Amino acid sequence: MEFEKLKKVIADVLNVDPEEITMETTFVDDLGADSLDVFQIIMGLEEEFDIEIPAEEAEKISTVEEAVNLIRNALN
């Protein structure tokens, strides 16, 4: 469930096909995201999941899987 919602947020921010996004996808190398894009994705996740992601945690995210794990940890 988290992965599907995350794919939607990423696709909306980066204007990419959600089907191209896998757990192994990297934001910068695979999707061409810059730091502002990643910030917008984090903001979208916070809104979508009603969570707060600390900046120091957000800075460490480089793959979709890491983002999913961060969401799961924040929800628990």
All heavy atoms as a GROMACS GRO file, in nm:
protein
  599
    1MET      N    1   0.083  -0.120   0.000
    1MET     CA    2   0.000   0.000   0.000
    1MET      C    3   0.087   0.126   0.000
    1MET      O    4   0.064   0.218  -0.078
    1MET     CB    5  -0.092  -0.001   0.121
    1MET     CG    6  -0.188   0.117   0.121
    1MET     SD    7  -0.294   0.118   0.264
    1MET     CE    8  -0.210   0.236   0.365
    2GLU      N    9   0.188   0.130   0.088
    2GLU     CA   10   0.275   0.247   0.093
    2GLU      C   11   0.345   0.267  -0.042
    2GLU      O   12   0.358   0.378  -0.090
    2GLU     CB   13   0.383   0.232   0.203
    2GLU     CG   14   0.330   0.238   0.343
    2GLU     CD   15   0.297   0.100   0.399
    2GLU    OE1   16   0.306   0.000   0.324
    2GLU    OE2   17   0.261   0.093   0.517
    3PHE      N   18   0.387   0.154  -0.101
    3PHE     CA   19   0.460   0.162  -0.228
    3PHE      C   20   0.372   0.222  -0.338
    3PHE      O   21   0.418   0.308  -0.414
    3PHE     CB   22   0.509   0.022  -0.267
    3PHE     CG   23   0.582   0.017  -0.398
    3PHE    CD1   24   0.693   0.096  -0.421
    3PHE    CD2   25   0.540  -0.068  -0.498
    3PHE    CE1   26   0.761   0.092  -0.543
    3PHE    CE2   27   0.606  -0.074  -0.619
    3PHE     CZ   28   0.717   0.006  -0.642
    4GLU      N   29   0.246   0.180  -0.345
    4GLU     CA   30   0.156   0.232  -0.448
    4GLU      C   31   0.132   0.382  -0.431
    4GLU      O   32   0.134   0.458  -0.529
    4GLU     CB   33   0.022   0.156  -0.447
    4GLU     CG   34   0.034   0.011  -0.490
    4GLU     CD   35   0.094  -0.007  -0.629
    4GLU    OE1   36   0.057   0.069  -0.721
    4GLU    OE2   37   0.179  -0.095  -0.645
    5LYS      N   38   0.110   0.426  -0.308
    5LYS     CA   39   0.089   0.569  -0.283
    5LYS      C   40   0.216   0.648  -0.313
    5LYS      O   41   0.212   0.758  -0.369
    5LYS     CB   42   0.047   0.592  -0.138
    5LYS     CG   43  -0.096   0.553  -0.108
    5LYS     CD   44  -0.129   0.590   0.036
    5LYS     CE   45  -0.274   0.564   0.069
    5LYS     NZ   46  -0.305   0.604   0.208
    6LEU      N   47   0.331   0.590  -0.276
    6LEU     CA   48   0.459   0.654  -0.300
    6LEU      C   49   0.482   0.670  -0.450
    6LEU      O   50   0.525   0.776  -0.497
    6LEU     CB   51   0.572   0.573  -0.237
    6LEU     CG   52   0.714   0.620  -0.265
    6LEU    CD1   53   0.735   0.763  -0.221
    6LEU    CD2   54   0.813   0.528  -0.196
    7LYS      N   55   0.452   0.566  -0.527
    7LYS     CA   56   0.468   0.573  -0.673
    7LYS      C   57   0.385   0.687  -0.730
    7LYS      O   58   0.430   0.759  -0.818
    7LYS     CB   59   0.426   0.441  -0.739
    7LYS     CG   60   0.529   0.335  -0.728
    7LYS     CD   61   0.509   0.209  -0.809
    7LYS     CE   62   0.382   0.183  -0.877
    7LYS     NZ   63   0.380   0.053  -0.948
    8LYS      N   64   0.263   0.704  -0.680
    8LYS     CA   65   0.175   0.811  -0.728
    8LYS      C   66   0.236   0.948  -0.700
    8LYS      O   67   0.238   1.036  -0.786
    8LYS     CB   68   0.037   0.798  -0.665
    8LYS     CG   69  -0.062   0.904  -0.714
    8LYS     CD   70  -0.195   0.890  -0.643
    8LYS     CE   71  -0.297   0.992  -0.688
    8LYS     NZ   72  -0.248   1.129  -0.692
    9VAL      N   73   0.287   0.967  -0.578
    9VAL     CA   74   0.349   1.095  -0.541
    9VAL      C   75   0.470   1.122  -0.631
    9VAL      O   76   0.485   1.232  -0.685
    9VAL     CB   77   0.389   1.096  -0.392
    9VAL    CG1   78   0.474   1.218  -0.359
    9VAL    CG2   79   0.265   1.092  -0.303
   10ILE      N   80   0.555   1.022  -0.647
   10ILE     CA   81   0.675   1.038  -0.730
   10ILE      C   82   0.636   1.072  -0.874
   10ILE      O   83   0.691   1.162  -0.936
   10ILE     CB   84   0.763   0.912  -0.727
   10ILE    CG1   85   0.819   0.889  -0.586
   10ILE    CG2   86   0.876   0.922  -0.829
   10ILE    CD1   87   0.882   0.753  -0.566
   11ALA      N   88   0.540   0.997  -0.928
   11ALA     CA   89   0.496   1.019  -1.066
   11ALA      C   90   0.441   1.160  -1.084
   11ALA      O   91   0.468   1.225  -1.185
   11ALA     CB   92   0.393   0.914  -1.105
   12ASP      N   93   0.365   1.207  -0.985
   12ASP     CA   94   0.308   1.342  -0.993
   12ASP      C   95   0.417   1.450  -0.990
   12ASP      O   96   0.414   1.544  -1.068
   12ASP     CB   97   0.209   1.367  -0.879
   12ASP     CG   98   0.079   1.291  -0.897
   12ASP    OD1   99   0.055   1.238  -1.008
   12ASP    OD2  100   0.001   1.284  -0.800
   13VAL      N  101   0.513   1.434  -0.899
   13VAL     CA  102   0.618   1.536  -0.885
   13VAL      C  103   0.713   1.536  -1.004
   13VAL      O  104   0.749   1.641  -1.057
   13VAL     CB  105   0.698   1.514  -0.753
   13VAL    CG1  106   0.821   1.604  -0.747
   13VAL    CG2  107   0.608   1.539  -0.632
   14LEU      N  108   0.753   1.417  -1.049
   14LEU     CA  109   0.855   1.407  -1.154
   14LEU      C  110   0.797   1.389  -1.294
   14LEU      O  111   0.872   1.384  -1.391
   14LEU     CB  112   0.951   1.291  -1.123
   14LEU     CG  113   1.029   1.304  -0.992
   14LEU    CD1  114   1.117   1.182  -0.972
   14LEU    CD2  115   1.112   1.432  -0.991
   15ASN      N  116   0.665   1.377  -1.302
   15ASN     CA  117   0.598   1.359  -1.431
   15ASN      C  118   0.654   1.237  -1.507
   15ASN      O  119   0.696   1.247  -1.622
   15ASN     CB  120   0.610   1.486  -1.516
   15ASN     CG  121   0.506   1.490  -1.626
   15ASN    OD1  122   0.401   1.428  -1.616
   15ASN    ND2  123   0.537   1.562  -1.732
   16VAL      N  124   0.659   1.124  -1.435
   16VAL     CA  125   0.705   0.998  -1.494
   16VAL      C  126   0.593   0.895  -1.485
   16VAL      O  127   0.498   0.911  -1.408
   16VAL     CB  128   0.832   0.944  -1.424
   16VAL    CG1  129   0.949   1.039  -1.444
   16VAL    CG2  130   0.808   0.916  -1.277
   17ASP      N  131   0.607   0.789  -1.561
   17ASP     CA  132   0.510   0.679  -1.560
   17ASP      C  133   0.529   0.598  -1.431
   17ASP      O  134   0.640   0.550  -1.405
   17ASP     CB  135   0.534   0.590  -1.682
   17ASP     CG  136   0.435   0.475  -1.692
   17ASP    OD1  137   0.354   0.456  -1.600
   17ASP    OD2  138   0.440   0.404  -1.793
   18PRO      N  139   0.424   0.583  -1.350
   18PRO     CA  140   0.436   0.507  -1.226
   18PRO      C  141   0.485   0.364  -1.248
   18PRO      O  142   0.548   0.305  -1.160
   18PRO     CB  143   0.295   0.508  -1.167
   18PRO     CG  144   0.221   0.613  -1.238
   18PRO     CD  145   0.290   0.637  -1.368
   19GLU      N  146   0.458   0.309  -1.366
   19GLU     CA  147   0.499   0.172  -1.395
   19GLU      C  148   0.651   0.158  -1.407
   19GLU      O  149   0.706   0.048  -1.398
   19GLU     CB  150   0.431   0.121  -1.522
   19GLU     CG  151   0.280   0.113  -1.512
   19GLU     CD  152   0.232   0.031  -1.392
   19GLU    OE1  153   0.283  -0.082  -1.374
   19GLU    OE2  154   0.146   0.080  -1.318
   20GLU      N  155   0.721   0.270  -1.427
   20GLU     CA  156   0.867   0.267  -1.436
   20GLU      C  157   0.933   0.262  -1.300
   20GLU      O  158   1.053   0.240  -1.289
   20GLU     CB  159   0.918   0.392  -1.509
   20GLU     CG  160   0.876   0.404  -1.653
   20GLU     CD  161   0.923   0.534  -1.716
   20GLU    OE1  162   1.010   0.603  -1.660
   20GLU    OE2  163   0.871   0.566  -1.825
   21ILE      N  164   0.856   0.285  -1.194
   21ILE     CA  165   0.911   0.297  -1.059
   21ILE      C  166   0.906   0.162  -0.989
   21ILE      O  167   0.801   0.100  -0.978
   21ILE     CB  168   0.833   0.402  -0.978
   21ILE    CG1  169   0.840   0.538  -1.049
   21ILE    CG2  170   0.887   0.412  -0.836
   21ILE    CD1  171   0.743   0.641  -0.994
   22THR      N  172   1.024   0.116  -0.944
   22THR     CA  173   1.034  -0.009  -0.867
   22THR      C  174   1.095   0.023  -0.731
   22THR      O  175   1.140   0.136  -0.707
   22THR     CB  176   1.123  -0.112  -0.939
   22THR    OG1  177   1.259  -0.064  -0.937
   22THR    CG2  178   1.079  -0.135  -1.083
   23MET      N  179   1.102  -0.077  -0.646
   23MET     CA  180   1.164  -0.058  -0.514
   23MET      C  181   1.312  -0.021  -0.528
   23MET      O  182   1.367   0.047  -0.443
   23MET     CB  183   1.148  -0.184  -0.428
   23MET     CG  184   1.006  -0.209  -0.382
   23MET     SD  185   0.946  -0.089  -0.263
   23MET     CE  186   1.001  -0.166  -0.111
   24GLU      N  187   1.376  -0.067  -0.634
   24GLU     CA  188   1.519  -0.042  -0.654
   24GLU      C  189   1.547   0.090  -0.724
   24GLU      O  190   1.664   0.130  -0.735
   24GLU     CB  191   1.582  -0.156  -0.736
   24GLU     CG  192   1.585  -0.289  -0.665
   24GLU     CD  193   1.449  -0.362  -0.666
   24GLU    OE1  194   1.374  -0.346  -0.763
   24GLU    OE2  195   1.418  -0.431  -0.567
   25THR      N  196   1.446   0.158  -0.772
   25THR     CA  197   1.463   0.284  -0.844
   25THR      C  198   1.530   0.388  -0.754
   25THR      O  199   1.490   0.406  -0.639
   25THR     CB  200   1.327   0.338  -0.893
   25THR    OG1  201   1.267   0.241  -0.979
   25THR    CG2  202   1.342   0.468  -0.967
   26THR      N  203   1.630   0.458  -0.809
   26THR     CA  204   1.693   0.568  -0.735
   26THR      C  205   1.635   0.699  -0.786
   26THR      O  206   1.607   0.714  -0.905
   26THR     CB  207   1.846   0.569  -0.753
   26THR    OG1  208   1.876   0.588  -0.891
   26THR    CG2  209   1.910   0.441  -0.702
   27PHE      N  210   1.618   0.792  -0.695
   27PHE     CA  211   1.557   0.920  -0.731
   27PHE      C  212   1.644   1.000  -0.827
   27PHE      O  213   1.596   1.054  -0.925
   27PHE     CB  214   1.527   1.003  -0.605
   27PHE     CG  215   1.419   0.945  -0.520
   27PHE    CD1  216   1.448   0.884  -0.399
   27PHE    CD2  217   1.287   0.949  -0.562
   27PHE    CE1  218   1.348   0.830  -0.321
   27PHE    CE2  219   1.186   0.894  -0.484
   27PHE     CZ  220   1.217   0.834  -0.364
   28VAL      N  221   1.774   1.008  -0.798
   28VAL     CA  222   1.863   1.092  -0.878
   28VAL      C  223   1.907   1.022  -1.006
   28VAL      O  224   1.888   1.073  -1.115
   28VAL     CB  225   1.985   1.136  -0.794
   28VAL    CG1  226   2.084   1.215  -0.879
   28VAL    CG2  227   1.940   1.219  -0.674
   29ASP      N  228   1.964   0.903  -0.993
   29ASP     CA  229   2.022   0.835  -1.109
   29ASP      C  230   1.916   0.784  -1.206
   29ASP      O  231   1.928   0.802  -1.327
   29ASP     CB  232   2.111   0.719  -1.066
   29ASP     CG  233   2.235   0.767  -0.990
   29ASP    OD1  234   2.275   0.883  -1.010
   29ASP    OD2  235   2.290   0.687  -0.912
   30ASP      N  236   1.810   0.719  -1.155
   30ASP     CA  237   1.709   0.659  -1.243
   30ASP      C  238   1.602   0.758  -1.288
   30ASP      O  239   1.554   0.752  -1.400
   30ASP     CB  240   1.642   0.539  -1.175
   30ASP     CG  241   1.740   0.425  -1.149
   30ASP    OD1  242   1.839   0.413  -1.224
   30ASP    OD2  243   1.716   0.348  -1.055
   31LEU      N  244   1.562   0.847  -1.198
   31LEU     CA  245   1.451   0.937  -1.228
   31LEU      C  246   1.495   1.080  -1.259
   31LEU      O  247   1.413   1.164  -1.297
   31LEU     CB  248   1.351   0.937  -1.112
   31LEU     CG  249   1.288   0.801  -1.081
   31LEU    CD1  250   1.200   0.811  -0.956
   31LEU    CD2  251   1.207   0.750  -1.199
   32GLY      N  252   1.622   1.110  -1.239
   32GLY     CA  253   1.673   1.243  -1.271
   32GLY      C  254   1.627   1.352  -1.176
   32GLY      O  255   1.625   1.470  -1.213
   33ALA      N  256   1.591   1.315  -1.055
   33ALA     CA  257   1.543   1.414  -0.957
   33ALA      C  258   1.659   1.497  -0.904
   33ALA      O  259   1.768   1.446  -0.883
   33ALA     CB  260   1.473   1.343  -0.842
   34ASP      N  261   1.633   1.625  -0.881
   34ASP     CA  262   1.732   1.708  -0.812
   34ASP      C  263   1.686   1.726  -0.667
   34ASP      O  264   1.585   1.671  -0.626
   34ASP     CB  265   1.752   1.842  -0.884
   34ASP     CG  266   1.626   1.926  -0.891
   34ASP    OD1  267   1.533   1.907  -0.810
   34ASP    OD2  268   1.620   2.015  -0.979
   35SER      N  269   1.762   1.802  -0.590
   35SER     CA  270   1.730   1.814  -0.447
   35SER      C  271   1.593   1.878  -0.424
   35SER      O  272   1.522   1.840  -0.330
   35SER     CB  273   1.839   1.893  -0.374
   35SER     OG  274   1.854   2.021  -0.434
   36LEU      N  275   1.553   1.970  -0.510
   36LEU     CA  276   1.420   2.031  -0.496
   36LEU      C  277   1.311   1.927  -0.524
   36LEU      O  278   1.210   1.923  -0.455
   36LEU     CB  279   1.406   2.151  -0.590
   36LEU     CG  280   1.272   2.224  -0.585
   36LEU    CD1  281   1.244   2.276  -0.445
   36LEU    CD2  282   1.268   2.336  -0.685
   37ASP      N  283   1.332   1.843  -0.625
   37ASP     CA  284   1.235   1.738  -0.656
   37ASP      C  285   1.220   1.644  -0.537
   37ASP      O  286   1.108   1.607  -0.500
   37ASP     CB  287   1.280   1.656  -0.778
   37ASP     CG  288   1.278   1.736  -0.907
   37ASP    OD1  289   1.192   1.825  -0.921
   37ASP    OD2  290   1.362   1.707  -0.994
   38VAL      N  291   1.332   1.604  -0.479
   38VAL     CA  292   1.327   1.512  -0.364
   38VAL      C  293   1.253   1.579  -0.248
   38VAL      O  294   1.171   1.516  -0.180
   38VAL     CB  295   1.469   1.467  -0.322
   38VAL    CG1  296   1.465   1.384  -0.194
   38VAL    CG2  297   1.534   1.387  -0.436
   39PHE      N  298   1.278   1.708  -0.226
   39PHE     CA  299   1.209   1.783  -0.121
   39PHE      C  300   1.057   1.782  -0.147
   39PHE      O  301   0.978   1.759  -0.056
   39PHE     CB  302   1.262   1.927  -0.115
   39PHE     CG  303   1.191   2.012  -0.016
   39PHE    CD1  304   1.214   1.999   0.120
   39PHE    CD2  305   1.099   2.108  -0.057
   39PHE    CE1  306   1.146   2.078   0.213
   39PHE    CE2  307   1.031   2.188   0.033
   39PHE     CZ  308   1.056   2.173   0.169
   40GLN      N  309   1.018   1.803  -0.273
   40GLN     CA  310   0.875   1.802  -0.307
   40GLN      C  311   0.814   1.664  -0.286
   40GLN      O  312   0.700   1.653  -0.242
   40GLN     CB  313   0.854   1.848  -0.451
   40GLN     CG  314   0.878   1.996  -0.470
   40GLN     CD  315   0.858   2.037  -0.614
   40GLN    OE1  316   0.917   1.981  -0.706
   40GLN    NE2  317   0.773   2.137  -0.634
   41ILE      N  318   0.890   1.560  -0.316
   41ILE     CA  319   0.841   1.423  -0.293
   41ILE      C  320   0.822   1.400  -0.144
   41ILE      O  321   0.718   1.346  -0.102
   41ILE     CB  322   0.939   1.320  -0.354
   41ILE    CG1  323   0.934   1.328  -0.507
   41ILE    CG2  324   0.905   1.178  -0.305
   41ILE    CD1  325   1.046   1.254  -0.577
   42ILE      N  326   0.917   1.443  -0.063
   42ILE     CA  327   0.907   1.427   0.083
   42ILE      C  328   0.784   1.502   0.134
   42ILE      O  329   0.707   1.449   0.215
   42ILE     CB  330   1.034   1.478   0.154
   42ILE    CG1  331   1.156   1.395   0.113
   42ILE    CG2  332   1.016   1.477   0.305
   42ILE    CD1  333   1.150   1.248   0.144
   43MET      N  334   0.764   1.624   0.086
   43MET     CA  335   0.646   1.702   0.128
   43MET      C  336   0.518   1.629   0.088
   43MET      O  337   0.421   1.624   0.165
   43MET     CB  338   0.649   1.842   0.064
   43MET     CG  339   0.764   1.928   0.109
   43MET     SD  340   0.754   1.977   0.281
   43MET     CE  341   0.616   2.088   0.274
   44GLY      N  342   0.516   1.572  -0.031
   44GLY     CA  343   0.400   1.497  -0.078
   44GLY      C  344   0.374   1.374   0.009
   44GLY      O  345   0.259   1.341   0.038
   45LEU      N  346   0.481   1.308   0.050
   45LEU     CA  347   0.466   1.190   0.137
   45LEU      C  348   0.411   1.229   0.273
   45LEU      O  349   0.325   1.160   0.328
   45LEU     CB  350   0.601   1.120   0.154
   45LEU     CG  351   0.664   1.061   0.030
   45LEU    CD1  352   0.798   0.997   0.064
   45LEU    CD2  353   0.571   0.960  -0.034
   46GLU      N  354   0.462   1.338   0.327
   46GLU     CA  355   0.414   1.384   0.457
   46GLU      C  356   0.265   1.413   0.451
   46GLU      O  357   0.191   1.379   0.543
   46GLU     CB  358   0.493   1.507   0.502
   46GLU     CG  359   0.635   1.476   0.541
   46GLU     CD  360   0.714   1.597   0.585
   46GLU    OE1  361   0.686   1.710   0.537
   46GLU    OE2  362   0.804   1.580   0.668
   47GLU      N  363   0.221   1.476   0.343
   47GLU     CA  364   0.080   1.508   0.327
   47GLU      C  365  -0.004   1.382   0.303
   47GLU      O  366  -0.108   1.362   0.365
   47GLU     CB  367   0.063   1.605   0.211
   47GLU     CG  368  -0.077   1.658   0.197
   47GLU     CD  369  -0.086   1.765   0.089
   47GLU    OE1  370  -0.002   1.857   0.089
   47GLU    OE2  371  -0.176   1.753   0.006
   48GLU      N  372   0.043   1.294   0.215
   48GLU     CA  373  -0.030   1.173   0.177
   48GLU      C  374  -0.049   1.079   0.296
   48GLU      O  375  -0.155   1.019   0.314
   48GLU     CB  376   0.043   1.101   0.064
   48GLU     CG  377  -0.024   0.976   0.015
   48GLU     CD  378  -0.150   1.002  -0.067
   48GLU    OE1  379  -0.158   1.105  -0.136
   48GLU    OE2  380  -0.240   0.917  -0.059
   49PHE      N  381   0.056   1.064   0.376
   49PHE     CA  382   0.053   0.967   0.487
   49PHE      C  383   0.028   1.032   0.623
   49PHE      O  384   0.024   0.963   0.724
   49PHE     CB  385   0.183   0.888   0.490
   49PHE     CG  386   0.199   0.795   0.373
   49PHE    CD1  387   0.274   0.833   0.262
   49PHE    CD2  388   0.140   0.670   0.372
   49PHE    CE1  389   0.290   0.748   0.153
   49PHE    CE2  390   0.154   0.585   0.264
   49PHE     CZ  391   0.229   0.624   0.154
   50ASP      N  392   0.016   1.165   0.626
   50ASP     CA  393  -0.003   1.240   0.751
   50ASP      C  394   0.106   1.204   0.852
   50ASP      O  395   0.080   1.163   0.964
   50ASP     CB  396  -0.142   1.213   0.810
   50ASP     CG  397  -0.177   1.314   0.918
   50ASP    OD1  398  -0.124   1.426   0.914
   50ASP    OD2  399  -0.254   1.277   1.010
   51ILE      N  400   0.231   1.216   0.806
   51ILE     CA  401   0.347   1.189   0.889
   51ILE      C  402   0.443   1.307   0.879
   51ILE      O  403   0.426   1.394   0.794
   51ILE     CB  404   0.422   1.061   0.845
   51ILE    CG1  405   0.467   1.070   0.699
   51ILE    CG2  406   0.337   0.936   0.870
   51ILE    CD1  407   0.551   0.954   0.650
   52GLU      N  408   0.542   1.308   0.967
   52GLU     CA  409   0.646   1.409   0.959
   52GLU      C  410   0.779   1.337   0.944
   52GLU      O  411   0.811   1.248   1.023
   52GLU     CB  412   0.647   1.498   1.083
   52GLU     CG  413   0.735   1.618   1.067
   52GLU     CD  414   0.707   1.726   1.168
   52GLU    OE1  415   0.589   1.746   1.202
   52GLU    OE2  416   0.802   1.789   1.213
   53ILE      N  417   0.854   1.375   0.842
   53ILE     CA  418   0.983   1.312   0.816
   53ILE      C  419   1.092   1.413   0.851
   53ILE      O  420   1.099   1.520   0.791
   53ILE     CB  421   0.994   1.271   0.667
   53ILE    CG1  422   0.885   1.170   0.633
   53ILE    CG2  423   1.133   1.214   0.638
   53ILE    CD1  424   0.874   1.136   0.486
   54PRO      N  425   1.175   1.380   0.952
   54PRO     CA  426   1.282   1.472   0.991
   54PRO      C  427   1.378   1.497   0.874
   54PRO      O  428   1.407   1.407   0.795
   54PRO     CB  429   1.354   1.397   1.104
   54PRO     CG  430   1.258   1.292   1.150
   54PRO     CD  431   1.173   1.258   1.032
   55ALA      N  432   1.428   1.620   0.865
   55ALA     CA  433   1.515   1.658   0.754
   55ALA      C  434   1.637   1.568   0.744
   55ALA      O  435   1.678   1.529   0.635
   55ALA     CB  436   1.558   1.804   0.770
   56GLU      N  437   1.695   1.531   0.860
   56GLU     CA  438   1.815   1.447   0.855
   56GLU      C  439   1.785   1.307   0.800
   56GLU      O  440   1.869   1.245   0.736
   56GLU     CB  441   1.884   1.437   0.991
   56GLU     CG  442   1.798   1.382   1.104
   56GLU     CD  443   1.714   1.488   1.176
   56GLU    OE1  444   1.716   1.605   1.136
   56GLU    OE2  445   1.647   1.450   1.274
   57GLU      N  446   1.662   1.259   0.820
   57GLU     CA  447   1.621   1.131   0.762
   57GLU      C  448   1.595   1.147   0.612
   57GLU      O  449   1.633   1.062   0.532
   57GLU     CB  450   1.495   1.078   0.830
   57GLU     CG  451   1.514   1.037   0.974
   57GLU     CD  452   1.606   0.917   0.989
   57GLU    OE1  453   1.597   0.823   0.908
   57GLU    OE2  454   1.687   0.918   1.083
   58ALA      N  455   1.530   1.256   0.575
   58ALA     CA  456   1.496   1.280   0.434
   58ALA      C  457   1.622   1.290   0.348
   58ALA      O  458   1.623   1.244   0.235
   58ALA     CB  459   1.413   1.407   0.423
   59GLU      N  460   1.727   1.348   0.404
   59GLU     CA  461   1.852   1.366   0.329
   59GLU      C  462   1.918   1.233   0.294
   59GLU      O  463   1.997   1.226   0.200
   59GLU     CB  464   1.950   1.452   0.409
   59GLU     CG  465   1.905   1.596   0.421
   59GLU     CD  466   1.989   1.676   0.519
   59GLU    OE1  467   2.088   1.621   0.573
   59GLU    OE2  468   1.954   1.792   0.543
   60LYS      N  469   1.887   1.127   0.369
   60LYS     CA  470   1.951   0.997   0.349
   60LYS      C  471   1.880   0.913   0.243
   60LYS      O  472   1.932   0.810   0.200
   60LYS     CB  473   1.952   0.918   0.480
   60LYS     CG  474   2.032   0.983   0.590
   60LYS     CD  475   2.018   0.903   0.718
   60LYS     CE  476   2.078   0.976   0.836
   60LYS     NZ  477   2.051   0.906   0.962
   61ILE      N  478   1.762   0.954   0.199
   61ILE     CA  479   1.684   0.874   0.106
   61ILE      C  480   1.742   0.885  -0.035
   61ILE      O  481   1.755   0.994  -0.089
   61ILE     CB  482   1.537   0.921   0.104
   61ILE    CG1  483   1.473   0.902   0.241
   61ILE    CG2  484   1.457   0.846  -0.002
   61ILE    CD1  485   1.335   0.963   0.252
   62SER      N  486   1.775   0.769  -0.092
   62SER     CA  487   1.823   0.771  -0.231
   62SER      C  488   1.744   0.674  -0.319
   62SER      O  489   1.742   0.690  -0.440
   62SER     CB  490   1.972   0.738  -0.237
   62SER     OG  491   1.997   0.608  -0.187
   63THR      N  492   1.678   0.575  -0.258
   63THR     CA  493   1.599   0.479  -0.337
   63THR      C  494   1.454   0.480  -0.292
   63THR      O  495   1.421   0.524  -0.181
   63THR     CB  496   1.653   0.335  -0.324
   63THR    OG1  497   1.632   0.289  -0.190
   63THR    CG2  498   1.800   0.326  -0.361
   64VAL      N  499   1.369   0.426  -0.376
   64VAL     CA  500   1.227   0.414  -0.342
   64VAL      C  501   1.210   0.323  -0.221
   64VAL      O  502   1.130   0.351  -0.132
   64VAL     CB  503   1.148   0.362  -0.464
   64VAL    CG1  504   1.004   0.329  -0.427
   64VAL    CG2  505   1.153   0.465  -0.577
   65GLU      N  506   1.288   0.216  -0.214
   65GLU     CA  507   1.278   0.123  -0.100
   65GLU      C  508   1.309   0.194   0.032
   65GLU      O  509   1.242   0.173   0.132
   65GLU     CB  510   1.372   0.005  -0.120
   65GLU     CG  511   1.359  -0.099  -0.009
   65GLU     CD  512   1.442  -0.223  -0.034
   65GLU    OE1  513   1.534  -0.221  -0.118
   65GLU    OE2  514   1.412  -0.325   0.030
   66GLU      N  515   1.411   0.279   0.032
   66GLU     CA  516   1.445   0.355   0.153
   66GLU      C  517   1.329   0.446   0.193
   66GLU      O  518   1.299   0.462   0.312
   66GLU     CB  519   1.572   0.437   0.132
   66GLU     CG  520   1.697   0.352   0.121
   66GLU     CD  521   1.819   0.431   0.078
   66GLU    OE1  522   1.807   0.551   0.045
   66GLU    OE2  523   1.927   0.371   0.078
   67ALA      N  524   1.263   0.506   0.096
   67ALA     CA  525   1.148   0.592   0.125
   67ALA      C  526   1.032   0.511   0.182
   67ALA      O  527   0.967   0.554   0.278
   67ALA     CB  528   1.103   0.665  -0.002
   68VAL      N  529   1.007   0.392   0.126
   68VAL     CA  530   0.900   0.305   0.178
   68VAL      C  531   0.930   0.266   0.322
   68VAL      O  532   0.841   0.271   0.409
   68VAL     CB  533   0.883   0.179   0.089
   68VAL    CG1  534   0.795   0.076   0.157
   68VAL    CG2  535   0.827   0.217  -0.047
   69ASN      N  536   1.054   0.230   0.351
   69ASN     CA  537   1.092   0.192   0.488
   69ASN      C  538   1.075   0.310   0.584
   69ASN      O  539   1.029   0.292   0.697
   69ASN     CB  540   1.235   0.140   0.492
   69ASN     CG  541   1.250   0.006   0.424
   69ASN    OD1  542   1.155  -0.072   0.415
   69ASN    ND2  543   1.369  -0.023   0.375
   70LEU      N  544   1.110   0.428   0.539
   70LEU     CA  545   1.094   0.547   0.622
   70LEU      C  546   0.946   0.573   0.652
   70LEU      O  547   0.909   0.604   0.766
   70LEU     CB  548   1.155   0.668   0.551
   70LEU     CG  549   1.169   0.795   0.633
   70LEU    CD1  550   1.268   0.774   0.747
   70LEU    CD2  551   1.216   0.909   0.546
   71ILE      N  552   0.861   0.557   0.551
   71ILE     CA  553   0.716   0.574   0.571
   71ILE      C  554   0.665   0.472   0.670
   71ILE      O  555   0.591   0.506   0.765
   71ILE     CB  556   0.641   0.559   0.436
   71ILE    CG1  557   0.676   0.673   0.342
   71ILE    CG2  558   0.490   0.552   0.459
   71ILE    CD1  559   0.637   0.648   0.199
   72ARG      N  560   0.702   0.346   0.653
   72ARG     CA  561   0.657   0.240   0.743
   72ARG      C  562   0.700   0.266   0.887
   72ARG      O  563   0.622   0.247   0.980
   72ARG     CB  564   0.707   0.104   0.695
   72ARG     CG  565   0.636   0.058   0.571
   72ARG     CD  566   0.681  -0.078   0.525
   72ARG     NE  567   0.603  -0.117   0.407
   72ARG     CZ  568   0.647  -0.196   0.311
   72ARG    NH1  569   0.768  -0.248   0.320
   72ARG    NH2  570   0.571  -0.226   0.208
   73ASN      N  571   0.824   0.311   0.905
   73ASN     CA  572   0.873   0.342   1.040
   73ASN      C  573   0.795   0.459   1.100
   73ASN      O  574   0.764   0.458   1.220
   73ASN     CB  575   1.023   0.375   1.036
   73ASN     CG  576   1.108   0.253   1.011
   73ASN    OD1  577   1.064   0.140   1.033
   73ASN    ND2  578   1.227   0.274   0.964
   74ALA      N  579   0.764   0.559   1.020
   74ALA     CA  580   0.691   0.676   1.069
   74ALA      C  581   0.547   0.640   1.105
   74ALA      O  582   0.488   0.700   1.195
   74ALA     CB  583   0.693   0.786   0.964
   75LEU      N  584   0.490   0.542   1.035
   75LEU     CA  585   0.352   0.503   1.062
   75LEU      C  586   0.338   0.414   1.184
   75LEU      O  587   0.230   0.403   1.242
   75LEU     CB  588   0.291   0.431   0.940
   75LEU     CG  589   0.267   0.519   0.817
   75LEU    CD1  590   0.227   0.433   0.699
   75LEU    CD2  591   0.162   0.624   0.844
   76ASN      N  592   0.447   0.351   1.225
   76ASN     CA  593   0.443   0.259   1.342
   76ASN      C  594   0.470   0.329   1.471
   76ASN      O  595   0.516   0.430   1.486
   76ASN     CB  596   0.543   0.145   1.323
   76ASN     CG  597   0.497   0.053   1.211
   76ASN    OD1  598   0.381   0.045   1.179
   76ASN    ND2  599   0.594  -0.015   1.151
   0.00000   0.00000   0.00000
